[in-house]
Amino acid sequence: MLGGVRPSGSRRSWWLREAVAAEATAAPHLAMAAPPLRGTTTADVVVVGGGYTGLWTALRITDLEPAARVVLLEADICGGGPSGRNGGFVTNWWDEFPTLLDRYGPIGARQTGEAIEAAVDEVGAFCAAHAVDAWFTKAGSLTASAAPAQDGAWREAVEALRYHGLAEKFVPLSAAEVAERVRSPVFRDGVFMPGAATVQPAVLARSLRRVLLERGVTIFEGTEAVEIDGYGRGPLGPLGAGGRRAPSRRGNGAGFRPVRVRTRSATAAGEVIAASAVLGLNAWAAGWPWFGRRLVTWSSYIVLTEPIPDRLAEIGWTGGEGVADARFTLHYLRSTPDGRIALGGGGGTAGFGGRIGDVFTDSIDDARRAAAGLRRLFPSLADVRIDDAWGGPIDVTSDHLPWFGSVPGRPIHFVHGYSGNGVGPSVVAGRILAANAVEASADPALALPLANGGAPRAFPPEPARFVGARLVREAAARRESMEERGQSPSRLLREVSRLPRRIGYHLGPD
């Protein structure tokens, strides 16, 4: 039970509260929000968004061009969005290998998987190089079947990896081998991803911010971008795929036109005039119509228990692995150094027209779903107190892979659609976006298939998108809950939950 704990958008996630409190003790000046933008400023590159994507991009730009003037805009504080409240899973994409094969072919799929896996170690290297105590723990990630209907959900990926000589990346486990890592009365067989890790997500985000400030990046917080290149929340025209070259920003020739980003804050309006721009808007991108048709936004909630190190030892979960069940509406769990369990997922709610409202942060029902998942997976922990709960939005594309692109004819580059799995991939995204922004055409990141992929399939327009997403999500959640109870869902319920895959979207259960 949640008891008196209620999620609320007016309260920071536990991760972010802990991170900012640590900053206030160690370096009080860093815990203070950066001032908002007032008036007009100029930059070589303006980065819109102070989450992982924007932070890693700005960091990489300082590596590629140390003298470049970089301005970063964040509507809240850096890490105030999904980067400061996600589960902290630094996973890779070997479980998505069949999709990577379809999209990029065997060579491209392998290159992409290896790049995302290398990003896990890059997060660890950043923490070591900058004395960041973000609890980086590379102990792998376990997915376990929690009902007969979930058995073998990973089989296609395992077989594809084995065929291509990558069997060690995603290793099937027997029920006994699953129990050696964590014991649950409902866990059956499973699969293990050795190259995954966990972090304290907000500490990572805030530490990236600290390093950027040390390197001279100008950060404006409490500063919302309301107009980009002369366009507000209205059509910008068709967007091209990543890799489509924008006109050169160098030399400021006759054909060069700078990017203008108009901003507002609680106290003032502002404008950044820049040679190029990077947009790392995450789920908020869905509110801009030129992105919205290719994104669906969902809420995702996390509950956090009291410290229970002895109880974790009782169920054998002492190795630090990330854990998830094999539902489409999955539950994902990780432990903390003081012995808490953070569990997220279990449903969620679709947003309408890209609006990010209270349904994403203040839903007691969605938080209760997450708490119910903890009780089902570990009934021996039914008496454990829930200390905190919070929620936030994720942005989902039609194939569960992020969408990289550039505005045709303009030096504006973006990525959206991490589908709730962006901690590791955002490192690679930062490399791609930074190379595009400063025209480092020889950078290896631009040779990755991700940088040159096409736009994902568009979703139906509103209100069909909202109604369809809600209908399918509820059908999937009801179907999976019935299967977990040993009940047989009706044929209608099965068919509704399968509808996205039937019409070509890589979403929903089979």
Solvent accessible surface area in square Angstrom, and as a share of the most:
residue,aa,sasa,rsa
1,M,171,0.76
2,L,8,0.04
3,G,67,0.64
4,G,80,0.76
5,V,28,0.16
6,R,135,0.49
7,P,6,0.04
8,S,30,0.19
9,G,49,0.47
10,S,112,0.72
11,R,91,0.33
12,R,91,0.33
13,S,6,0.04
14,W,28,0.10
15,W,0,0.00
16,L,4,0.02
17,R,85,0.31
18,E,80,0.36
19,A,3,0.02
20,V,41,0.24
21,A,58,0.45
22,A,59,0.46
23,E,24,0.11
24,A,49,0.38
25,T,119,0.69
26,A,90,0.70
27,A,20,0.15
28,P,86,0.54
29,H,130,0.58
30,L,20,0.10
31,A,24,0.18
32,M,136,0.61
33,A,64,0.50
34,A,15,0.11
35,P,90,0.57
36,P,45,0.28
37,L,5,0.02
38,R,157,0.57
39,G,41,0.39
40,T,86,0.50
41,T,23,0.14
42,T,79,0.46
43,A,12,0.10
44,D,48,0.25
45,V,0,0.00
46,V,0,0.00
47,V,0,0.00
48,V,7,0.04
49,G,10,0.09
50,G,1,0.01
51,G,21,0.21
52,Y,12,0.05
53,T,10,0.06
54,G,0,0.00
55,L,0,0.00
56,W,10,0.03
57,T,0,0.00
58,A,0,0.00
59,L,15,0.08
60,R,47,0.17
61,I,0,0.00
62,T,18,0.10
63,D,74,0.38
64,L,51,0.25
65,E,47,0.21
66,P,108,0.68
67,A,104,0.81
68,A,19,0.15
69,R,96,0.35
70,V,3,0.02
71,V,0,0.00
72,L,0,0.00
73,L,2,0.01
74,E,22,0.10
75,A,61,0.47
76,D,49,0.26
77,I,27,0.14
78,C,0,0.00
79,G,1,0.01
80,G,9,0.09
81,G,20,0.19
82,P,26,0.16
83,S,11,0.07
84,G,1,0.01
85,R,47,0.17
86,N,34,0.17
87,G,7,0.06
88,G,0,0.00
89,F,31,0.13
90,V,0,0.00
91,T,19,0.11
92,N,1,0.00
93,W,7,0.02
94,W,1,0.00
95,D,66,0.34
96,E,31,0.14
97,F,1,0.00
98,P,26,0.16
99,T,16,0.10
100,L,0,0.00
101,L,37,0.18
102,D,128,0.66
103,R,65,0.24
104,Y,37,0.14
105,G,23,0.22
106,P,79,0.50
107,I,131,0.67
108,G,6,0.06
109,A,0,0.00
110,R,98,0.36
111,Q,82,0.37
112,T,0,0.00
113,G,0,0.00
114,E,74,0.33
115,A,20,0.16
116,I,0,0.00
117,E,30,0.14
118,A,58,0.45
119,A,2,0.01
120,V,0,0.00
121,D,71,0.37
122,E,52,0.23
123,V,0,0.00
124,G,12,0.12
125,A,59,0.46
126,F,12,0.05
127,C,8,0.05
128,A,84,0.65
129,A,80,0.62
130,H,49,0.22
131,A,97,0.75
132,V,16,0.09
133,D,110,0.57
134,A,1,0.01
135,W,61,0.21
136,F,61,0.25
137,T,55,0.32
138,K,92,0.39
139,A,26,0.20
140,G,2,0.02
141,S,17,0.11
142,L,0,0.00
143,T,34,0.20
144,A,0,0.00
145,S,0,0.00
146,A,1,0.01
147,A,4,0.03
148,P,89,0.56
149,A,62,0.48
150,Q,13,0.06
151,D,50,0.26
152,G,10,0.10
153,A,69,0.53
154,W,24,0.08
155,R,133,0.48
156,E,122,0.55
157,A,6,0.05
158,V,11,0.06
159,E,89,0.40
160,A,18,0.14
161,L,1,0.00
162,R,130,0.48
163,Y,181,0.69
164,H,51,0.23
165,G,54,0.52
166,L,2,0.01
167,A,45,0.35
168,E,100,0.45
169,K,38,0.16
170,F,10,0.04
171,V,54,0.31
172,P,61,0.39
173,L,23,0.11
174,S,54,0.35
175,A,53,0.41
176,A,69,0.54
177,E,74,0.33
178,V,2,0.01
179,A,38,0.29
180,E,138,0.62
181,R,76,0.28
182,V,0,0.00
183,R,119,0.43
184,S,14,0.09
185,P,104,0.66
186,V,35,0.20
187,F,22,0.09
188,R,94,0.34
189,D,46,0.24
190,G,1,0.01
191,V,1,0.01
192,F,19,0.08
193,M,10,0.04
194,P,55,0.34
195,G,7,0.07
196,A,1,0.00
197,A,3,0.02
198,T,6,0.04
199,V,0,0.00
200,Q,1,0.00
201,P,0,0.00
202,A,0,0.00
203,V,28,0.16
204,L,0,0.00
205,A,0,0.00
206,R,7,0.03
207,S,12,0.08
208,L,0,0.00
209,R,4,0.02
210,R,57,0.21
211,V,2,0.01
212,L,0,0.00
213,L,62,0.31
214,E,114,0.51
215,R,100,0.36
216,G,59,0.56
217,V,7,0.04
218,T,37,0.21
219,I,7,0.04
220,F,28,0.12
221,E,2,0.01
222,G,34,0.33
223,T,1,0.01
224,E,56,0.25
225,A,14,0.11
226,V,22,0.13
227,E,45,0.20
228,I,2,0.01
229,D,13,0.07
230,G,54,0.52
231,Y,99,0.38
232,G,25,0.24
233,R,140,0.51
234,G,20,0.20
235,P,107,0.68
236,L,26,0.13
237,G,35,0.34
238,P,124,0.78
239,L,29,0.14
240,G,3,0.03
241,A,26,0.20
242,G,5,0.05
243,G,28,0.26
244,R,129,0.47
245,R,117,0.43
246,A,18,0.14
247,P,55,0.35
248,S,63,0.41
249,R,20,0.07
250,R,125,0.46
251,G,76,0.74
252,N,104,0.53
253,G,46,0.44
254,A,120,0.93
255,G,72,0.69
256,F,40,0.17
257,R,132,0.48
258,P,41,0.26
259,V,0,0.00
260,R,110,0.40
261,V,0,0.00
262,R,108,0.39
263,T,0,0.00
264,R,134,0.49
265,S,25,0.16
266,A,110,0.85
267,T,98,0.57
268,A,23,0.17
269,A,68,0.53
270,G,7,0.07
271,E,42,0.19
272,V,0,0.00
273,I,39,0.20
274,A,3,0.02
275,A,16,0.12
276,S,1,0.00
277,A,0,0.00
278,V,0,0.00
279,L,3,0.01
280,G,9,0.09
281,L,23,0.11
282,N,37,0.19
283,A,0,0.00
284,W,88,0.31
285,A,0,0.00
286,A,5,0.04
287,G,12,0.12
288,W,7,0.03
289,P,64,0.41
290,W,26,0.09
291,F,1,0.00
292,G,3,0.03
293,R,107,0.39
294,R,74,0.27
295,L,0,0.00
296,V,10,0.06
297,T,4,0.02
298,W,22,0.08
299,S,2,0.01
300,S,25,0.16
301,Y,3,0.01
302,I,5,0.03
303,V,0,0.00
304,L,0,0.00
305,T,0,0.00
306,E,37,0.16
307,P,57,0.36
308,I,13,0.06
309,P,77,0.49
310,D,109,0.56
311,R,59,0.22
312,L,10,0.05
313,A,56,0.43
314,E,108,0.48
315,I,15,0.08
316,G,18,0.18
317,W,4,0.01
318,T,103,0.60
319,G,45,0.43
320,G,21,0.20
321,E,9,0.04
322,G,0,0.00
323,V,1,0.01
324,A,13,0.10
325,D,2,0.01
326,A,19,0.14
327,R,22,0.08
328,F,50,0.21
329,T,1,0.00
330,L,70,0.35
331,H,11,0.05
332,Y,39,0.15
333,L,0,0.00
334,R,5,0.02
335,S,23,0.15
336,T,9,0.05
337,P,97,0.61
338,D,64,0.33
339,G,4,0.04
340,R,33,0.12
341,I,0,0.00
342,A,3,0.03
343,L,1,0.00
344,G,0,0.00
345,G,13,0.13
346,G,5,0.05
347,G,3,0.03
348,G,7,0.06
349,T,18,0.10
350,A,2,0.02
351,G,10,0.10
352,F,70,0.29
353,G,28,0.27
354,G,7,0.06
355,R,166,0.61
356,I,47,0.24
357,G,37,0.36
358,D,103,0.53
359,V,57,0.33
360,F,0,0.00
361,T,20,0.12
362,D,56,0.29
363,S,22,0.14
364,I,28,0.14
365,D,93,0.48
366,D,9,0.05
367,A,0,0.00
368,R,125,0.46
369,R,78,0.28
370,A,0,0.00
371,A,5,0.04
372,A,58,0.45
373,G,4,0.04
374,L,1,0.00
375,R,42,0.15
376,R,67,0.24
377,L,2,0.01
378,F,2,0.01
379,P,66,0.41
380,S,70,0.45
381,L,1,0.01
382,A,62,0.48
383,D,108,0.56
384,V,4,0.02
385,R,135,0.49
386,I,5,0.02
387,D,46,0.24
388,D,5,0.03
389,A,0,0.00
390,W,9,0.03
391,G,5,0.05
392,G,7,0.07
393,P,1,0.01
394,I,41,0.21
395,D,1,0.01
396,V,7,0.04
397,T,0,0.00
398,S,7,0.04
399,D,26,0.13
400,H,54,0.24
401,L,1,0.00
402,P,2,0.01
403,W,1,0.00
404,F,7,0.03
405,G,2,0.02
406,S,2,0.01
407,V,11,0.06
408,P,49,0.31
409,G,43,0.41
410,R,22,0.08
411,P,6,0.04
412,I,1,0.00
413,H,5,0.02
414,F,0,0.00
415,V,1,0.01
416,H,0,0.00
417,G,0,0.00
418,Y,17,0.06
419,S,19,0.12
420,G,51,0.49
421,N,44,0.22
422,G,14,0.14
423,V,9,0.05
424,G,0,0.00
425,P,3,0.02
426,S,1,0.01
427,V,3,0.02
428,V,7,0.04
429,A,0,0.00
430,G,0,0.00
431,R,77,0.28
432,I,1,0.00
433,L,2,0.01
434,A,0,0.00
435,A,0,0.00
436,N,6,0.03
437,A,0,0.00
438,V,1,0.01
439,E,37,0.17
440,A,27,0.21
441,S,87,0.56
442,A,99,0.76
443,D,13,0.07
444,P,107,0.67
445,A,6,0.04
446,L,27,0.13
447,A,82,0.63
448,L,30,0.15
449,P,23,0.14
450,L,5,0.03
451,A,1,0.00
452,N,80,0.41
453,G,10,0.10
454,G,42,0.40
455,A,42,0.32
456,P,8,0.05
457,R,122,0.44
458,A,28,0.22
459,F,11,0.05
460,P,55,0.35
461,P,74,0.47
462,E,47,0.21
463,P,87,0.55
464,A,56,0.43
465,R,23,0.08
466,F,53,0.22
467,V,88,0.50
468,G,30,0.29
469,A,16,0.13
470,R,89,0.33
471,L,101,0.50
472,V,16,0.09
473,R,33,0.12
474,E,60,0.27
475,A,6,0.04
476,A,0,0.00
477,A,9,0.07
478,R,150,0.55
479,R,20,0.07
480,E,12,0.05
481,S,33,0.21
482,M,40,0.18
483,E,22,0.10
484,E,27,0.12
485,R,152,0.55
486,G,71,0.68
487,Q,90,0.40
488,S,95,0.61
489,P,7,0.04
490,S,64,0.41
491,R,201,0.73
492,L,136,0.68
493,L,20,0.10
494,R,68,0.25
495,E,61,0.27
496,V,31,0.18
497,S,0,0.00
498,R,53,0.19
499,L,80,0.40
500,P,15,0.10
501,R,82,0.30
502,R,141,0.52
503,I,88,0.45
504,G,55,0.53
505,Y,19,0.07
506,H,57,0.25
507,L,25,0.12
508,G,2,0.01
509,P,18,0.12
510,D,108,0.56
